[in-house]
Amino acid sequence: MNNKPIIALLVKRTVSFFFAICILTFFLYGIGTDQGFMDTTQSNLLHLSVIFGLFLGVGSLYGILLDCILLAQGTNSARETRHYAGGIGAYIAIGLLGFAMAAAAAFILVVVEGNG
């Protein structure tokens, strides 16, 4: 059985949580534009999307570093090497998605509210 450090499990679950919350806030924003949510509600959803997107990106960067460290500590089997390499790839994809969602939400905020 693979004995992963507890920090690796915590990072994975935290990133999964922020991924779900980030998707949820963008989904609510999309539903709100169609359903006619109030402007302040839409603005708050976009602000939350920026915050959660950045948390998701930073958490993914931490996950990448952690998996790189665990990979460099001397994996004994090809299965563990593939496991950590796959984790690094997943964290990269999720991190890029988080930063892209934060950038898109920030762009929409600037377009709608302006710089001030």
N, C-alpha and C positions, 0 to 999 in steps of 0.2 A: 504494500500500500504506500502511496505517495504521502510523505509527511511534510506538508507545506507549513512554513512558518505562519503564525497567527496574523502577523502584519500583512502578509500577502493576501490572506482571506479577507481581512478588513478593507484593504485597498480595493480589491475586486468588488466587494459588496457596496462600498461607498461610491465607486465609479458607476456601478449599475443603478444605484439609487439616483445619482445626479443625472444619469442618462434618461431615466424614466421621468424625472421631474422636468427636465429640459424639453423632452418631447411633449409632455403634458401641457406645459405653458405655451408652446408654439401651437399645439392643437387647440387650446382654449382661445388663443388669439385669432386663429383662423375661423373658428366657430363664431367668435364674437364679431368679426367683421361681417359675417353673413347674417347674424341674428340682431345686429344693431346694439351691441353693448355700449355703455356710456364711454365717452372719450377718456375719462380718468381711469376707468377699468382697463381699457386697452393699453393706455400708457403704463399702468402698473404691471400688466402682463409682459410688456416689452422690457421694462426694467428688470423684472424677475428673470426673463429669458437671458438677458445679458449677464446677470449675476450667476445664474446656474450654468450657463454655457462656459463662463470663465472657470468656475469651480470644476466643471467636468474636464476642461482642458488641462488644468493644473493637476487634478487627480490622476489623469491619464499620463501626464509627464512623470509623476511620481511612480506610477505603476510600471512605466517603461524602465525607469532607473532601477527599481526594485527587481524586476525580472532580469535585467542585465546583470545585476550583482549576483542574483541566485544562479544565473547561467554560468557566470565566471567562477563561482565557488567550486567548480569541479563536479559536473554532472557525470554520473557513471554509465548511464545508458542513453542510447539514441532516442528512446521514448521520452525521457526527461528533457533532452535537448530540443526535440520537436515541440514538446509541451510549452517550454519557456519561449521558444522562437515564435510559436503561434500566439502566445500571450502578448508578446511585444508587438506583433503585427496588429492584433486586435486593439491594443491600447493606442497605437498610432492612428488607426482609423477612427476610433471613438474620440480621441483628442482632437483630430482635425475637424471632425463633425461638431464637437463642442465649440471650438474657436470659430468655425464658420457660422454656427447658429448665433453666437454672441455678436459677431460682426454684422450679420444680417439684421438682427434686432436693433443694434446700435444705429445702423444705417437707416432703418425705418424710423427710429426715434428722431434722428437728425432731420430727416425729410419732413416728418409730420410736425414736430415741435420747433425745429430750428436749433441754432446753436445756443441760444440764450436760456 
